[in-house]
Amino acid sequence: MRSRRHKPNQRCRPNLGLACALAALVGCGGDEKVTFTIDEQEVGRISEELVEVAIGDFEVPVPVAYVDDESNTRYKNAVLFRFHLDALVDPHEASSARRLVERNSSTLNDRVMTTCRNSTIGELLDPQLNAFRSRALDAVQPIFEGHLLRRLVITDVITDPL
């Protein structure tokens, strides 16, 4: 009677030899140059610069939650968050974006201030302001009709304790 023991080395040897032969035939291609093609439309998008449209200067007192002696949650203004906000738009849409900023300035101010007040202190103290920038972009994007606004630029940031 024949033994049916599993012998892994015998089964893998032909596969290993086949893999080595295939690697030798194909090679690594280390000396061959790889070429990438970019169509004209992509080149236009890459070379096109974005234009800054000023949304405004903001100075927002930011509340922080704390628990008082009676275990009630209360809020007090802990930080004054100052910054300048610009929208980056395509150059051919800059005039439309400026008109939208002028027409909707009070709505923009409300949305940006609400975003500040709903942010945590940690988000506002982040040097890159990634979470705040993302929330602010989500808040103001509908005012710019969805497609005009590419990015927000936050500059001149000062965070003062109150």
Long-range contacts (C-beta under 8 A, 24 or more apart in sequence): 48-90, 48-91, 49-91, 50-88, 50-89, 50-90, 50-91, 50-150, 50-151, 51-88, 51-89, 51-90, 51-91, 51-94, 52-86, 52-87, 52-88, 52-153, 53-86, 53-87, 53-88, 53-89, 53-94, 53-97, 53-98, 53-101, 54-84, 54-85, 54-86, 54-101, 55-85, 55-86, 55-87, 55-101, 55-108, 55-112, 55-140, 55-152, 56-84, 56-85, 56-105, 56-108, 56-109, 56-112, 57-82, 57-83, 57-84, 57-85, 57-156, 58-82, 58-83, 58-84, 58-85, 58-109, 58-112, 58-113, 58-116, 60-112, 60-113, 60-116, 60-117, 61-162, 62-116, 62-117, 62-119, 62-121, 62-124, 63-117, 64-121, 77-162, 78-121, 78-161, 78-162, 79-121, 79-124, 79-159, 79-160, 79-161, 79-162, 80-159, 80-160, 80-161, 80-162, 81-116, 81-124, 81-157, 81-158, 81-159, 82-156, 82-157, 82-158, 82-159, 82-160, 83-154, 83-155, 83-156, 83-157, 83-158, 84-154, 84-155, 84-156, 85-112, 85-136, 85-152, 85-153, 85-154, 86-152, 86-153, 86-155, 87-140, 87-144, 87-148, 87-149, 87-150, 87-151, 87-152, 87-153, 88-149, 88-150, 88-151, 88-152, 88-153, 89-144, 89-148, 89-149, 89-150, 90-148, 90-150, 93-148, 96-148, 97-144, 97-148, 97-149, 100-143, 100-144, 100-145, 100-148, 104-143, 107-143, 108-140, 108-143, 111-136, 111-139, 111-140, 111-143, 112-136, 112-139, 112-140, 114-139, 115-139, 124-159, 125-159, 129-154, 129-157
